[in-house]
Amino acid sequence: MSGLFGQPSAAASSNTTGDISKDVALTSPPEDGISDLKFSPQSEHLAVASWDKKVRIYEINAQGGSEGKALFEHEQPVLNCCWSKDGTKVIGSGADKASRMLDLASGNTTTATQVAAHDAPIRCARFVDIPQQQSQMLVTGSWDKTIKYWDLRSSSPAASITCQERVYSLDVVGSLLVVATADRYIDIINLSDPGKFYKTMQSPLKWQTRVVTCFNDGSGFAVGSVEGRCAIQYVEEKDASANFSFKCHRSPTTGAGSSSNTNVYSVNAISFHPQHGTFSTAGSDGTFHFWDKDAKHRLKGYPEVGGSITATDFNRTGGIFAYSVSYDWSKGYSANTAQGVNKVMLHAVQGDECKPRPKTGGRK
């Protein structure tokens, strides 16, 4: 019997080095750097945001084949994309200081409507459920140092909160909204009281935050930074003993006299498996890894993919792991060449690749 993408459905080997040889490339990828990608929560559709000012929506089949189904444009590079909970709306946000929405339920596949605006580029956006609100709202985070909540039926924000610095990343699960800014600030918001910060802290990591991603159960979040390090952080003080950080996306230097030196790469993306609660990290070194935070254990590490990984996501079942290979600006403007690769790869999650490590009888 064959599994996803025609691969054998037998359990993967216990080898901690993963296989990317059967990963499938997305058809007709963006023409410039890929900034973000997100799977629909309701179907096998993938939204991809790019510096070419476009958001593309693809349909993915069981063999790993892909077909473009919709596309809409911004006036400047798109930095982020997200889906509504019902899978009918796609939001793009970007350097044109706007968030734009494509309503797929209307049959529209090309013309997006502006639904949010800031005074500087919008770095990230997510749909959120606010108590006493009949429909989902949009929360946007910008380099203008604010987050804003939007009722999509209104052109004005329903609320705005000023952060300490520019917003670099945000994520939401249930009533937990986590916002990461420049200068390593992390603001935690309980969406039962969305107009104020529930808690503010500085990142447990010493260098610039690249990404923050919430646990599936909303009890905490993972933080990735430019220093090749990831932190696991719980919201409540009672769980503080479970907080920890670890090194990742680092490699020893090669050549004479370099035995004590290490190359350190940015952690660009963190994604949680929707069923197992394990998670991935991906970075500027062009590798991705699967981890079990509860066992503090790396499940699988994968070979270098041919360029920096800028974004990742699991599909709704956890059977597909998508990752984009593109320049991530980690080496500045001069390293952005026309020969750079821009592609999205689909990895079929097989066997025990993302399953938590079995608990032994002696483990508490």
FISE-853133 format. One line per field, with one value per residue (C-alpha): residue number from 0; residue in one letter; chain; x, y, z. Coordinates in pm, 1 decimal, always signed. Layout:
i c(NUM:...)
aa c(A:...)
ch c(A:...)
east c(X:...)
north c(Y:...)
up c(Z:...)
end
This chain:
i c(0:1:2:3:4:5:6:7:8:9:10:11:12:13:14:15:16:17:18:19:20:21:22:23:24:25:26:27:28:29:30:31:32:33:34:35:36:37:38:39:40:41:42:43:44:45:46:47:48:49:50:51:52:53:54:55:56:57:58:59:60:61:62:63:64:65:66:67:68:69:70:71:72:73:74:75:76:77:78:79:80:81:82:83:84:85:86:87:88:89:90:91:92:93:94:95:96:97:98:99:100:101:102:103:104:105:106:107:108:109:110:111:112:113:114:115:116:117:118:119:120:121:122:123:124:125:126:127:128:129:130:131:132:133:134:135:136:137:138:139:140:141:142:143:144:145:146:147:148:149:150:151:152:153:154:155:156:157:158:159:160:161:162:163:164:165:166:167:168:169:170:171:172:173:174:175:176:177:178:179:180:181:182:183:184:185:186:187:188:189:190:191:192:193:194:195:196:197:198:199:200:201:202:203:204:205:206:207:208:209:210:211:212:213:214:215:216:217:218:219:220:221:222:223:224:225:226:227:228:229:230:231:232:233:234:235:236:237:238:239:240:241:242:243:244:245:246:247:248:249:250:251:252:253:254:255:256:257:258:259:260:261:262:263:264:265:266:267:268:269:270:271:272:273:274:275:276:277:278:279:280:281:282:283:284:285:286:287:288:289:290:291:292:293:294:295:296:297:298:299:300:301:302:303:304:305:306:307:308:309:310:311:312:313:314:315:316:317:318:319:320:321:322:323:324:325:326:327:328:329:330:331:332:333:334:335:336:337:338:339:340:341:342:343:344:345:346:347:348:349:350:351:352:353:354:355:356:357:358:359:360:361:362:363)
aa c(M:S:G:L:F:G:Q:P:S:A:A:A:S:S:N:T:T:G:D:I:S:K:D:V:A:L:T:S:P:P:E:D:G:I:S:D:L:K:F:S:P:Q:S:E:H:L:A:V:A:S:W:D:K:K:V:R:I:Y:E:I:N:A:Q:G:G:S:E:G:K:A:L:F:E:H:E:Q:P:V:L:N:C:C:W:S:K:D:G:T:K:V:I:G:S:G:A:D:K:A:S:R:M:L:D:L:A:S:G:N:T:T:T:A:T:Q:V:A:A:H:D:A:P:I:R:C:A:R:F:V:D:I:P:Q:Q:Q:S:Q:M:L:V:T:G:S:W:D:K:T:I:K:Y:W:D:L:R:S:S:S:P:A:A:S:I:T:C:Q:E:R:V:Y:S:L:D:V:V:G:S:L:L:V:V:A:T:A:D:R:Y:I:D:I:I:N:L:S:D:P:G:K:F:Y:K:T:M:Q:S:P:L:K:W:Q:T:R:V:V:T:C:F:N:D:G:S:G:F:A:V:G:S:V:E:G:R:C:A:I:Q:Y:V:E:E:K:D:A:S:A:N:F:S:F:K:C:H:R:S:P:T:T:G:A:G:S:S:S:N:T:N:V:Y:S:V:N:A:I:S:F:H:P:Q:H:G:T:F:S:T:A:G:S:D:G:T:F:H:F:W:D:K:D:A:K:H:R:L:K:G:Y:P:E:V:G:G:S:I:T:A:T:D:F:N:R:T:G:G:I:F:A:Y:S:V:S:Y:D:W:S:K:G:Y:S:A:N:T:A:Q:G:V:N:K:V:M:L:H:A:V:Q:G:D:E:C:K:P:R:P:K:T:G:G:R:K)
ch c(A:A:A:A:A:A:A:A:A:A:A:A:A:A:A:A:A:A:A:A:A:A:A:A:A:A:A:A:A:A:A:A:A:A:A:A:A:A:A:A:A:A:A:A:A:A:A:A:A:A:A:A:A:A:A:A:A:A:A:A:A:A:A:A:A:A:A:A:A:A:A:A:A:A:A:A:A:A:A:A:A:A:A:A:A:A:A:A:A:A:A:A:A:A:A:A:A:A:A:A:A:A:A:A:A:A:A:A:A:A:A:A:A:A:A:A:A:A:A:A:A:A:A:A:A:A:A:A:A:A:A:A:A:A:A:A:A:A:A:A:A:A:A:A:A:A:A:A:A:A:A:A:A:A:A:A:A:A:A:A:A:A:A:A:A:A:A:A:A:A:A:A:A:A:A:A:A:A:A:A:A:A:A:A:A:A:A:A:A:A:A:A:A:A:A:A:A:A:A:A:A:A:A:A:A:A:A:A:A:A:A:A:A:A:A:A:A:A:A:A:A:A:A:A:A:A:A:A:A:A:A:A:A:A:A:A:A:A:A:A:A:A:A:A:A:A:A:A:A:A:A:A:A:A:A:A:A:A:A:A:A:A:A:A:A:A:A:A:A:A:A:A:A:A:A:A:A:A:A:A:A:A:A:A:A:A:A:A:A:A:A:A:A:A:A:A:A:A:A:A:A:A:A:A:A:A:A:A:A:A:A:A:A:A:A:A:A:A:A:A:A:A:A:A:A:A:A:A:A:A:A:A:A:A:A:A:A:A:A:A:A:A:A:A:A:A:A:A:A:A:A:A:A:A:A:A:A:A:A:A:A:A:A:A)
east c(+0.0:+129.4:+111.2:+110.3:+302.1:+317.0:+569.8:+550.9:+332.8:+555.0:+702.8:+1019.5:+1346.2:+1480.4:+1768.5:+1769.6:+1874.5:+1569.0:+1519.3:+1431.9:+1498.7:+1126.3:+1018.1:+806.9:+848.1:+546.4:+449.8:+502.7:+651.0:+690.7:+938.0:+1109.8:+1189.2:+928.2:+834.2:+558.5:+335.7:+25.7:-201.7:-579.9:-729.1:-1012.7:-869.6:-551.5:-480.1:-156.0:-112.9:+234.4:+343.4:+635.0:+852.9:+716.9:+411.2:+181.3:-3.5:-64.4:-305.7:-232.1:-430.7:-224.2:-323.2:-239.6:+50.8:+217.3:+106.4:+7.0:-202.2:-242.3:-603.0:-592.8:-358.4:-381.8:-141.1:-12.8:+158.4:+480.4:+639.3:+410.5:+556.4:+287.4:-25.5:-295.2:-634.2:-966.8:-1083.2:-1346.8:-1089.8:-1281.1:-1062.6:-691.3:-512.3:-188.1:+2.6:+308.2:+535.5:+254.7:+129.5:-188.2:-357.7:-566.8:-830.1:-934.4:-1278.6:-1263.4:-1624.3:-1738.8:-1568.7:-1320.8:-969.3:-777.1:-913.0:-839.3:-1002.3:-797.9:-908.8:-632.6:-384.4:-87.1:+165.2:+449.0:+478.3:+257.2:+484.9:+225.7:-145.0:-370.6:-741.7:-855.3:-1168.5:-1274.0:-1541.6:-1876.2:-1780.9:-2001.6:-1732.7:-1357.0:-1149.6:-809.7:-512.2:-222.0:+127.2:+337.0:+674.1:+483.4:+501.1:+129.3:-104.1:-457.5:-778.6:-1006.1:-1369.9:-1355.5:-1682.9:-1525.9:-1243.7:-1134.9:-963.2:-1178.1:-883.1:-512.8:-232.8:+107.6:+398.9:+749.2:+906.2:+847.1:+647.1:+852.9:+628.4:+297.7:+92.0:-239.2:-393.3:-731.6:-725.4:-345.1:-192.3:+186.2:+362.1:+739.1:+903.7:+1244.7:+1464.9:+1356.0:+1023.7:+746.8:+391.5:+131.7:-238.6:-536.5:-801.6:-1071.3:-933.8:-778.1:-717.1:-422.3:-112.3:-160.6:+214.5:+527.4:+869.9:+1198.2:+1294.6:+1499.0:+1730.2:+2002.9:+1972.2:+1708.0:+1383.1:+1294.1:+981.1:+734.2:+487.4:+223.2:+191.4:-117.7:-274.3:-212.4:-9.3:+305.1:+514.1:+844.3:+1085.5:+1352.7:+1634.1:+1921.0:+2168.7:+2088.7:+1886.0:+1525.1:+1341.8:+1039.2:+843.5:+524.4:+286.1:+211.7:+465.6:+352.6:+500.0:+825.1:+1031.6:+954.2:+1106.9:+1430.3:+1633.0:+1861.2:+2112.1:+2018.3:+2107.6:+2478.4:+2769.5:+3143.9:+3365.3:+3599.4:+3958.2:+4288.3:+4273.2:+3893.6:+3832.6:+3695.7:+3475.9:+3107.9:+2887.6:+2566.0:+2249.5:+1915.2:+1609.6:+1356.4:+1051.6:+889.9:+579.2:+389.3:+250.1:-131.7:-175.0:+143.1:+238.8:+598.7:+755.1:+992.4:+1266.0:+1412.4:+1689.3:+1938.6:+2159.7:+1906.2:+1810.5:+1499.6:+1459.2:+1171.0:+1174.7:+986.4:+977.6:+843.2:+1124.0:+1376.7:+1480.0:+1551.2:+1343.8:+1488.2:+1736.4:+1737.9:+2010.7:+2072.2:+1809.0:+2002.5:+1933.2:+1796.2:+1452.7:+1231.0:+893.0:+732.1:+390.6:+217.1:-112.1:-427.2:-363.8:+10.6:+76.3:+249.8:+529.4:+584.2:+902.6:+1016.9:+1374.7:+1469.1:+1709.8:+1635.2:+1850.5:+2070.8:+2382.7:+2253.1:+2160.8:+2482.3:+2411.8:+2073.9:+2166.4:+1960.1:+2089.6:+1920.3:+1666.3:+1297.6:+1096.9:+845.5:+897.0:+638.6:+766.6:+542.6:+558.7:+614.5:+595.6:+749.4:+914.4:+703.2:+573.3:+672.5:+940.7:+782.5:+790.6:+982.7:+875.5:+1148.7:+1072.9:+867.7)
north c(+0.0:+345.8:+646.9:+1016.8:+1112.6:+742.7:+658.5:+333.3:+374.4:+160.3:+328.5:+523.5:+387.8:+485.6:+670.5:+1033.4:+1158.1:+1223.3:+1172.5:+1461.3:+1275.8:+1225.9:+1579.0:+1732.8:+2086.3:+2314.2:+2389.1:+2749.7:+2896.8:+3272.0:+3468.0:+3639.6:+3570.9:+3370.7:+3536.8:+3314.0:+3013.7:+2878.3:+2578.3:+2614.7:+2479.0:+2321.5:+2184.1:+2094.0:+2446.8:+2636.2:+3014.8:+3150.0:+3514.0:+3663.2:+3964.8:+3965.1:+4144.3:+3843.6:+3589.9:+3261.6:+2986.4:+2629.7:+2308.6:+2006.0:+1649.9:+1319.2:+1254.9:+1585.4:+1751.2:+2116.3:+2351.6:+2727.4:+2820.0:+3190.2:+3488.1:+3845.5:+4136.8:+4401.7:+4727.5:+4625.5:+4297.5:+4069.9:+3971.5:+3744.3:+3543.4:+3370.4:+3194.7:+3240.9:+2950.2:+2844.8:+2840.2:+3084.8:+3395.5:+3455.1:+3761.6:+3906.2:+4172.9:+4363.6:+4653.8:+4860.6:+4912.3:+4719.9:+4385.7:+4263.2:+3989.0:+3747.6:+3594.9:+3256.0:+3175.7:+3449.8:+3280.9:+3568.1:+3442.9:+3762.4:+4079.3:+4142.3:+4401.9:+4611.4:+4536.3:+4691.2:+4978.4:+5093.4:+5378.3:+5138.1:+4791.0:+4521.3:+4235.9:+3979.3:+3911.6:+3638.9:+3577.0:+3574.1:+3477.1:+3748.9:+3666.1:+3840.4:+3891.1:+3705.8:+3669.2:+3631.7:+3948.3:+4018.0:+4124.6:+4295.7:+4376.5:+4648.5:+4817.5:+5127.6:+4964.0:+4889.0:+4594.6:+4659.2:+4458.6:+4476.7:+4392.1:+4308.5:+4495.7:+4825.8:+5037.1:+5158.1:+4945.1:+4824.5:+4872.1:+4950.6:+4875.5:+5040.6:+4802.1:+4882.2:+4841.1:+4725.7:+4402.7:+4120.2:+3818.8:+3722.1:+3407.0:+3304.7:+2984.2:+3001.6:+3293.6:+3327.4:+3601.0:+3641.2:+3939.6:+3959.8:+4294.5:+4447.2:+4481.9:+4129.0:+4227.0:+3967.1:+4079.8:+3823.6:+3902.7:+3709.9:+3758.1:+3754.7:+4103.1:+4196.8:+4565.1:+4524.0:+4316.0:+4024.9:+4001.5:+4155.7:+3994.2:+4002.4:+3704.2:+3443.9:+3452.0:+3716.4:+3821.5:+3946.7:+3750.0:+3606.6:+3404.6:+3320.1:+3028.7:+2918.1:+2564.5:+2379.7:+2389.5:+2762.3:+2711.9:+2868.4:+2941.1:+2877.5:+3157.8:+3147.6:+3400.7:+3500.1:+3329.8:+2970.6:+2908.9:+2823.0:+2877.8:+2695.9:+2933.3:+2878.7:+3165.2:+3097.2:+3113.9:+2777.7:+2615.2:+2814.5:+2509.7:+2363.6:+2661.9:+2593.4:+2692.1:+2495.6:+2547.5:+2454.0:+2546.1:+2564.2:+2389.6:+2367.3:+2568.6:+2383.6:+2448.8:+2491.8:+2650.9:+2654.3:+2358.5:+2574.6:+2799.2:+2752.5:+2891.3:+3024.6:+3059.7:+3230.1:+3027.1:+3157.3:+2936.1:+2721.4:+2508.0:+2273.0:+1941.3:+1964.0:+1614.8:+1524.8:+1865.7:+1814.3:+2097.8:+2191.5:+2450.9:+2573.4:+2818.1:+3010.1:+2702.1:+2539.3:+2258.2:+2167.6:+1951.1:+1791.6:+1813.4:+1678.9:+1963.2:+1747.5:+1494.1:+1767.7:+1550.1:+1592.0:+1343.6:+1396.6:+1621.8:+1670.6:+1743.0:+2091.1:+2175.3:+2410.9:+2749.2:+2920.5:+2808.3:+3113.3:+2965.6:+2633.1:+2488.5:+2155.3:+2087.5:+2028.5:+1653.8:+1681.9:+1456.5:+1726.5:+1958.3:+2249.2:+2456.2:+2745.2:+2773.1:+3133.3:+3409.3:+3532.6:+3851.9:+3708.0:+3815.3:+4154.6:+4309.3:+4212.7:+3839.4:+3864.8:+3754.4:+3671.7:+3314.8:+3254.6:+2973.2:+3032.1:+2716.9:+2550.7:+2185.8:+1940.3:+1673.9:+1374.8:+1309.4:+936.6:+689.2:+814.2:+1129.7:+1364.0:+1129.0:+1213.2:+1005.0:+713.5:+768.5:+506.8:+365.1:+548.4:+887.4:+1133.4)
up c(+0.0:-88.3:+134.6:+56.2:-261.1:-351.9:-81.4:+117.4:+424.5:+646.5:+951.7:+890.9:+1017.6:+1356.5:+1187.8:+1303.8:+958.8:+744.5:+372.1:+138.5:-187.5:-254.8:-165.4:-443.3:-580.4:-609.2:-969.9:-1092.3:-773.3:-711.0:-921.6:-628.2:-264.3:-70.7:+257.7:+394.3:+328.4:+501.9:+448.0:+460.5:+784.6:+584.6:+258.4:+74.6:-45.0:+16.3:+13.3:-70.2:-22.6:-213.1:-271.4:-628.0:-476.6:-518.6:-305.3:-486.3:-382.1:-492.8:-467.1:-357.0:-452.8:-284.7:-521.5:-430.9:-753.3:-738.1:-944.9:-915.8:-832.4:-745.0:-731.4:-609.4:-605.3:-364.6:-454.7:-276.2:-155.1:+47.7:+384.8:+529.7:+447.1:+652.0:+622.1:+795.5:+1012.6:+756.9:+475.2:+254.7:+296.9:+237.0:+370.8:+236.8:+429.9:+323.1:+252.5:+98.4:+459.2:+377.4:+435.3:+143.8:+144.1:-129.1:-66.2:-236.2:-146.8:-384.0:-677.9:-704.7:-783.2:-865.9:-702.7:-335.1:-110.6:+130.5:+486.8:+702.7:+695.8:+904.1:+891.1:+804.5:+646.6:+798.9:+896.9:+1008.4:+1050.1:+1188.0:+1221.4:+1584.5:+1774.9:+2020.8:+2281.5:+2215.1:+1848.8:+1599.8:+1333.7:+1327.1:+1341.1:+1190.7:+1401.4:+1224.0:+1348.8:+1189.5:+1188.2:+1304.7:+1653.4:+1678.9:+1655.7:+1536.4:+1543.8:+1239.6:+1180.2:+809.8:+753.2:+864.1:+719.6:+1064.3:+1329.4:+1617.2:+1853.2:+1849.7:+2096.9:+2094.9:+2137.9:+2261.6:+1918.4:+1560.6:+1533.3:+1381.6:+1442.0:+1600.0:+1642.2:+1794.5:+1929.1:+2099.3:+2343.0:+2337.5:+2118.6:+2132.3:+1971.7:+1925.7:+1853.8:+1798.0:+2108.2:+2207.6:+2366.2:+2378.4:+2456.8:+2561.9:+2519.0:+2652.1:+2383.4:+2652.6:+2725.6:+2390.4:+2456.4:+2691.1:+2750.8:+2989.5:+3032.4:+2881.4:+2893.6:+2713.2:+2506.0:+2693.9:+2389.9:+2374.5:+2010.6:+1768.0:+1752.2:+1412.0:+1484.2:+1758.5:+1732.2:+1986.0:+2122.8:+1999.2:+2346.8:+2394.5:+2714.5:+2573.4:+2266.5:+2093.1:+2002.5:+1731.4:+1697.6:+1470.8:+1704.8:+1608.0:+1919.8:+2007.6:+2336.9:+2477.7:+2699.0:+2902.3:+2976.6:+3343.1:+3624.5:+3760.9:+3448.7:+3452.9:+3550.7:+3205.7:+3020.5:+2837.0:+2531.8:+2303.6:+2025.6:+1669.2:+1310.7:+1382.8:+1217.8:+1278.2:+1047.7:+815.5:+722.6:+901.5:+1245.9:+1260.4:+1490.7:+1773.8:+1558.0:+1479.3:+1203.7:+1356.9:+1146.5:+1196.8:+1297.9:+1045.3:+1098.6:+1367.6:+1301.6:+1535.1:+1412.1:+1441.3:+1589.2:+1774.9:+1917.3:+1809.7:+1612.2:+1334.6:+1314.0:+985.7:+919.8:+712.3:+697.7:+464.1:+701.7:+896.7:+1204.8:+1396.1:+1777.7:+2079.8:+2333.9:+2616.5:+2584.9:+2493.8:+2204.6:+1833.5:+1635.6:+1287.3:+1111.3:+734.5:+479.5:+341.4:+79.1:-150.4:+7.3:+317.4:+438.4:+489.9:+588.2:+686.7:+764.6:+823.8:+649.5:+858.7:+904.2:+957.1:+658.4:+451.4:+562.3:+322.7:+324.1:+105.3:-17.0:-88.4:+8.5:+361.3:+360.6:+637.3:+446.2:+335.0:+1.2:-176.7:-139.7:-313.6:-665.0:-972.1:-954.1:-619.6:-597.5:-519.1:-464.5:-234.0:-146.7:-12.7:+225.4:+298.4:+673.4:+706.8:+992.6:+1314.9:+1176.0:+1390.0:+1658.4:+2015.7:+2173.8:+2370.2:+2744.0:+2933.1:+3267.1:+3453.4:+3302.4:+3504.2)
end
